[in-house]
């Protein structure tokens, strides 16, 4: 049975349309709180963080009201990167953590990402149980007046998060002498990003650190890499770091202005970790990982498996095979030794740790030649068009044409009303032809 409210990465949509409104967030809070309360833990604690969207001021109180109505005590942290919330959920021994965010989406979208007490995103099985509670009668889940939850604001969430990040590296690790450019996308990492880098001694050039509730991801961040390229070149920085709205993604820029995507970052880290004998098992990518990355790992004798798109599915497969590295081309990268979900700042620190002996970013990266890849995102009224007979025939035809010369992937977006068409091949003319066949069937 498919899920009703949850997508590939939590719940997401346009504010005050569909499920993203105060009434539904009360239901989400009440239902999630009821599920964890029923596990009969001694403490009933939920912690909430958010990104910088204006709608957070509307949705957070409704969510808090639902949680406290279920008998959960709530700590609110304010703007904080998603993995900061995951880390603090474990550190504070909370029953659950909830991140109010729509990640890389525009300001008019918002949503939720839910984490369990282990700091891991909830499984499909648990999400379906919460969905059943969402659709049940509200009065069934309301707590008695004497056991309602209380609410407290914690002002030091970013400080705690930065401290945890730094504790993963040697005490003498510093960034003195390095110039670093960072684009925080006017999102959740706008405080912790520059604070972390400056505390380690780097000279920091920041952009996207003046959120106004409406400018999150606006021509900035990991989905708009030209911004970090310009900033890196302007200040002759050693490295450029570009985060997305909730800072769980990172795209980098080397000192020459070349953009480094998630696949290149993963290839570099895997190669280095294998050499240092700290890579466990191999690497988990996704169906979107470049074919060239797969071939590179084959030559390096590094095991490589693909998971469905979404860092939650990457993490699940990492656990299954006991691997400690995985991620996506988009910059969601999970360093299993340190984190339970993607963390742009943590990945950037690991890269900077590799550069501490004078290594240039341009020498560290570009370890494999990517197979030419084209990604088309088609906005649709109904994503089920992908299941139509016409579309299925077109996809089958395109895959048959490109067979043995590349690959095609057509899928529904889990977070937006879009069909994503991805094709890879050294034969660009053939690749464009195959993509056009599928596009015509969708439109």
N, C-alpha and C positions, 0 to 999 in steps of 0.2 A: 504493500500500500504506500503510495507516494505521500509526502508531507504536505500539509495544508498551509502552514505559515512559514516554516523554516526553509531556507534555500541552502546553497552550498556553503555559505558563511554567515549563519545567523538569519535574522529577519531584516529586510531592507525594502525601502520604497519611498515614494514621494510623500512629504509631510502633509497631513490633513487630507490625505486620499487613501482609500483602501484601509490597510491595517496600521498605518503610522499616524496615530492620533492619541490624545490623552485617554480616551475611554479604553482603547485596546491596550495601551501601555499599563493601565491599571490592571487589566485582565492578565497581561503577561507577567507582571510582578506578583499578583495574587497566585497565579498558577505555578510559576517557578518556585515561589516561596512555599507553597503547599507541598509540592513534590519533595523538596529538600527537608521540610519540616517532618514529613512522614517517614523519613529515614531514621528518625528518632536519635539524632545526634544530641549530645548534651548541650552544646551551644547552638543557637540559631542566629547566625551572622551572615549578612550579605554585604559586599562592598561594591560600590558603583563608581565608575569613572566615565569620562565622556571626551569627545573632541570639542571643537570650538564653534559648532553650528548654533545659530540663533535658536533653532527649534529645541535645542537641549534644555533651555529654560522652561519650555512647555512640557516636554516629555519626561524629564527627570522627576519632577514632583509627583506626576501620575504613577510612575514606576515605584517610587518610594512609598506612596500611599498603598499600592497593591501589596508590596512586600511586608510592610508593617501590619496591614490588615490580616496577613497570613501568620503573624506572630514572629516575623523575622526582625532582628535588630539590624539597623543599616548604618554603614559608614559611607559618606560621600567624599570623594577625593578631588573632584573638579577635573580640569583637563589633564590627561595623562596618557601616554602611549599604551596601546592595547597590551603589549607584553608586560608593561609595568603593572597593569591590573592583574594579569595572570600570576606574575611573581609575588605580588602582595597578597593575593588570595591564598597562596600556599604559606607565605611567611606569617600571615596573621591567623592561619588555621581557620579561615572562614568556610562556611558551608558552600558558598558560591560567590562568583564574581560576575558582574554585568557591565559590559562596555557599551555605552550609547554612541553609536557611530555609523556612518555609511562609507567608511574607508576612503577610497579615492573618488567617490561620486561627488557631484556638485552640492552646494549648500542646501538646495531645496529637497534633498533626500536625507533620510536618517534611518536608523535601525538599531538592532541589538546584536551583540555577540555574547554568548553565555559560556561560563567556565565552571567546572566542578572544583571541589576542594583540592584536587591534585594539580590545579592550574591548566588542565587540559580542556579543550572545547568539548562540549557534550556530544555524545554519540547520537546517531540517527534514532536508535532505540529509545533513549531518554527523551529526545526532542519529541518523538511521537507520543510518549506518555504525558508530557507537558501540554501538547496540543489537545489531548483529550480533556485535560483539566480546563484549558482555555474555553472549550465549548460546553463545559458543564455549567450548571446554575451557580451564580456568584455566591449566593447565600450558603451553599454547601461548604465553601472553603474559608469563610470568614471566621476569625478567631474570637474567643470570648473577650470581653472588654478588659478583664484583668491581666490577660497575657498578650495584649497587643505589643508590637515592637516599638523601640525607640530609635531616634535618628541622631547621629553625631557627624559633624564635619571634621575631616582631618586635613590640615593645611600643609602637611609636610610630605605628601605623597610623592612628589617629584624628587625631593631630597632622598627619600628612602630608596626609590628606584635607581637613582644615579649611584647611590652607595652600593647597591647590589650588583650593578653592572661592573663597577670598578673592582669589586671583591673577586671577580672571576679571573683577574690578571695579577701578575706579580706586583708586590707593593712598590717596587722601584720603576715600574712601567710609567713612562711619561711621553708627552708629545712636544717637548721643548724643541724649538727650532723649526717646527712644521707650521706651514700656513695651510689652513683648511677652510674651504668654502662649504657652506651648508644652506640648503633650501628646505625649510620646515613646512612649506605648503600652507602657512597660516593655520596649521592644524595642531593636533594633540602634542606634538613634540617641540612646540615653539619655545618652551621653557627649558626642558631637560636636555635638548640637543646642544645648544650653545653652552649651557652650564656645564655639561659633562666635558666637552672638549676644552673649554677654558680652564676647568679645574685640573686638567692634566697638563697644562702649560702651553697649549697650542695658541697660535694667533688665528682668531676666528673671524671670518667674513660671512655675515648672516643675511639671508633674505627670507621672506615668508614668515616673519616673526611678529607681525602686527595684526592679529586676527580681529575682525570686526563683526563676526557672526555670519557674514555673507561672502567672504573672500577665500574660504577654505578651498584648496585645489584649483583656484581660479588662475589659469595660465601659470601654474607653478607646481612644484612637487614632481614625484616620480613619473607621472604621466605627461609631463611637459619638460623633458630633459634639456631643451635648448636654454632654459633659464640657468641651470647649474653650469652648463658649458660656458655661457657668457661670464658668469661670476668667477669661475675658476680661472679662465684666461685673463680676465681683467686684473685680478690680484696675483697672478702667477702662483697660484696655490699648488701645493703638492698633491692634493686630492680634493675632489668635489663630492659632496654627499647630498642626495636628494631623497627626501622622505615623502610618504603620502599622508593623507589626512589623519590617520590614526597611528602613523609611524611604524606599522608592521611590515612595510615594504621599503626597499632601498635600491636606488639606481646610482651608480658611481660615475665619476668623470676623472680620467687621468690628467696628468699635468700638461699633456699636449692638447687637451680638449676632446679626447675620444670618449664617447659614452660606453659604459660597461654595464650590460644587462645582467639579470639574475643567472642565466646559464654560464656566462663567463666567470662570474663570481664563484659559483658552485664548482666549476672546473678547477679554478685556481686553488680554492680551499681543499678540495678533495686531493689534488696532487700534492699539496704541501702536507696535509694531514697524513697521507699515505707514507710520505718520506719521513715524517716525524713519528710514524707508527702509532698515530692516535685515531686513524680512521677505522671505525668498526664496521666490518662487513662490506659496505659499499655505499651507494647513493640512491636515494629515491627522487625521481623527477616526476613530471606529469605528462599527460597526453599532449601538452603544448611544448614540452621541452624540445629543443632543436635536434634534428636528426644528426647533425654534426657532433653534438655533445655525446650522443649515444655511441657514435663511431669512435670518438676520442677515448671514451672510457673502455671500449672494447680493446683498443690498442694498448692502453695502460694497464689492462687486466684488472680493472675496477668494476665490480658488479654494479649493474644499473637496472633498476626496475621503474616502471611508470605507474603512477596512481591517477585517479580522477583529479580534475582541477579543483583546487581548494586546499589550503595548507592543513586543514583538519584531516583530509584524506591522506595527505603526504605523511603527517604525523602517525596516523593509524598504521600505515604500511611500514614506517620506520620501526614502530613498536613490534609489528609482526615479525620482521626480519632481524630485529635488534641492530639496526643501522643507527648511526649518530649524525648523519648529514642528509639533508633533503631540501627541496624547494622548487620554486617556479621561476620561469623566465621573467615574470613581472617584478621579481625582487622579493617575493615572500620566501625567505630562507630560514630554515630551522637548524640551529646549532644544538643538536640533542644533548651535548655535554653540559650546556648552560641553560637551555630554555625549552618550554613546552609548545611554543608557537613562534611565528615569525616576529623578528625584532630588527628593524632597520639600524638602530643605533648599536646594538650588540654586534651585528655583522660588520658594520663600519669599524668598530673597535678591533675586531679580529683581523680585519684587513690592515689597519694601522699598526697593529702589533707585528704583522709580517713586514711592515715597512720600516721598523724601528732601527734597523742596521744600515740605513741609507738606501734601501731598495726603492727604485722608482716605480710608481704605479704602472707606468707604460711597460715596464719590464716584467712585472708580476702577472699581468693579464694577457688577454688575446692568446691563450694557450691552445685554442683549437679554431679551425676555420668553420664558421657556421654555414650550413646549407642555406641557400637563399630561401627566405620565408616570407610569405605574404599573409597578412591577417586582415580580413574584412569583417566589420561589425554591421549587421543589417537590422535596423530598427523595425519591429513588427508590432501589430496590434495583438496578435495571439501567437505565442511561441510554439503552440501545438502544430503550426503550419509545417514544422519539420517532420511530422508524422504523416503528412498527406502522401497519397500515392504518387503524385507528380514529383514531389520533392525527393521521395525515396528512390524513384527511378533515376532522377538526375544525379543524386549522390553516388549511386551504384555505377552509373556511366562514367562519372568523373574519376572514381577510384580505379576503375578498370583501365581507363586511358593512361593514368599516371603510374600504374603498377610497374615495379622494378626500376622506376626512374625517380621515385619520390613518394610522398604520402599526402593524403587529404584527411582532414578532420572537420566535421560539421557538428556543432553542438548548441544547445540552448544555454544562454547565460544564466547563471544561478542568481544574479544580483540585479540584472537590468532587463528591460523588454527587448532583447536583442538575440539574433542568431549569429553565432560566431563561425566564420569560415576560415580555416587555416590550411594553407598548402605549402609544401616544401619540395623543391627540385632544383637541380642545376640547369634544367631546361626551362628557362623563364617563359618562353612562348607557350609551351605546353601547360605550364603552371597557370598562366593567365587564362588560357582557354578553359581549363577545368574549373577554375573559380567562377568564371562567367556562366558556365553551364548551371552551377548550383544557384548562383545569384538570381538568374532569370526564373528558376522554379520557385524561389521564395517570394519574389516580387510579383 
